[in-house]
Amino acid sequence: MSVKVKIKCPCCGSSSLWKFGYERKTKLQKYRCRNCKKQFVPGRPLRTCQHYPTVFCPRCGARMTIFKQLSDGYRYRCRNYNLAGAKKCSHKINVDFSGQRNFKTILHPTEIELVAGKIDPAFHWSKMKFPKPTVALALYYSICEAMPATQVSRTLANIHAVSISHDTITRWSHKAGFLFSQKTAVELSLPLKQGRRPRLYADETEVSVGGRKTWFWMSYCKKYDLMLGRNLTRRRDTKSARDLLAMTHTLAPDLKASELLTDGLWSYPSALGDLNFNDEKHIVYKSFFESPNNNALERKWSGFKNRAKSFRGFKSDVGQMAFIEGQVFYHHLLKPSVRLNGKTPFENLGHNLSKNNLSQLEIINFFLNT
């Protein structure tokens, strides 16, 4: 003998229900409560509703709705975006998951999510077999001449009669890239003329790391030939652009009020809004043939990629980022700039290491000893 089980609403306990169709996938009968209007399937736990932060538009005061989900928050859009005339408002802002606008940003390349905590940049000389001049020579070939570790190992063995494995040289170059990056990450004071500030460029390019598509971000000041913010990410999202610009403003605070030229990727204006940047100073270029354009930074991409060809790609994010930091160190302190009349960018700003006529190898040795 079968007993008919009376179905009740799991929310209010009411037995006043009506059938409300079937689920598309499972074909189970759905019910709807006449009292609280709750829809449910008997015997299945109720779905919990996620409550999102309530945000009001800072321009018109209307309520805002979620427009897009970010990696560290939500992007909201004003509800009046579909109105006409003076009432139309399509303002967008970003908030974190708690409903606030205090996003955390990285201020140094060692804090980048893909490499943070994966390498110790310190050289433990008491445990090392080779002296500092030998390490400096290997780093000179690796950084200044952009030679892979196997080629550096053969060069040291054939010319200098020093036998060092390529794995050891790889570890040295990884450590040195981040070590030099830490020691040269000083706040730069730019000799700006009153009322005139140099333009800042920002862009991203695709690189392959371990067979995965990765994006290398960089900001550049053409007037002083400075590579400022750097970032390495898997996505071209707002958080990546925000970290890039926050690092840029930390290294060169004088450029906070400068114009910013980008390629129109939506991540840039979204990130600039989080940093309270003036929208009128954001310039977007659409073609290489229009003026102003981003050709100055595009040429830097070709320089990076040409020097990286001999490595035949990088297997890890640490290796890719260490190479980038080594090349930035080489560009700022070791390579004379034609734009700056034969001076290096740091030498042009008063960070003068060449006053003692130091060679590139001696400058590397100097940073290993300090």
Stockholm file with secondary structure:
# STOCKHOLM 1.0

chainA/1-370         MSVKVKIKCPCCGSSSLWKFGYERKTKLQKYRCRNCKKQFVPGRPLRTCQHYPTVFCPRCGARMTIFKQLSDGYRYRCRNYNLAGAKKCSHKINVDFSGQRNFKTILHPTEIELVAGKIDPAFHWSKMKFPKPTVALALYYSICEAMPATQVSRTLANIHAVSISHDTITRWSHKAGFLFSQKTAVELSLPLKQGRRPRLYADETEVSVGGRKTWFWMSYCKKYDLMLGRNLTRRRDTKSARDLLAMTHTLAPDLKASELLTDGLWSYPSALGDLNFNDEKHIVYKSFFESPNNNALERKWSGFKNRAKSFRGFKSDVGQMAFIEGQVFYHHLLKPSVRLNGKTPFENLGHNLSKNNLSQLEIINFFLNT
#=GR chainA/1-370 SS CCCCCCCCCTTTCCCCEEEEEECTTTCCEEEEETTTCCEECTTSCCCCCCCCCCEECTTTCCEEEEEEECSSEEEEEEGGGGCCGGGCCCCEEEEETTSCCCCCCCCSGGGCTTTTTSCCCCCCGGGCSSCHHHHHHHHIIIIISCCCHHHHHHHHHHHSCCCCCHHHHHHHHHHHHHHHHHHHCCCCCCCCCTTCCCCEEEEEEEEEETTEEEEEEEEEETTTTEEEEEEEESSCCHHHHHHHHHHHHHHCGGGTTSCEEECCCTHHHHHHHHTTCCGGGEEECCCTTSSSCSHHHHHHHHHHHHHHGGGTSBSSHHHHHHHHHHHHHIIIIISCBTTTTTBCHHHHTTCCSGGGTCCHHHHHHHHHHC
#=GC SS_cons         CCCCCCCCCTTTCCCCEEEEEECTTTCCEEEEETTTCCEECTTSCCCCCCCCCCEECTTTCCEEEEEEECSSEEEEEEGGGGCCGGGCCCCEEEEETTSCCCCCCCCSGGGCTTTTTSCCCCCCGGGCSSCHHHHHHHHIIIIISCCCHHHHHHHHHHHSCCCCCHHHHHHHHHHHHHHHHHHHCCCCCCCCCTTCCCCEEEEEEEEEETTEEEEEEEEEETTTTEEEEEEEESSCCHHHHHHHHHHHHHHCGGGTTSCEEECCCTHHHHHHHHTTCCGGGEEECCCTTSSSCSHHHHHHHHHHHHHHGGGTSBSSHHHHHHHHHHHHHIIIIISCBTTTTTBCHHHHTTCCSGGGTCCHHHHHHHHHHC
//
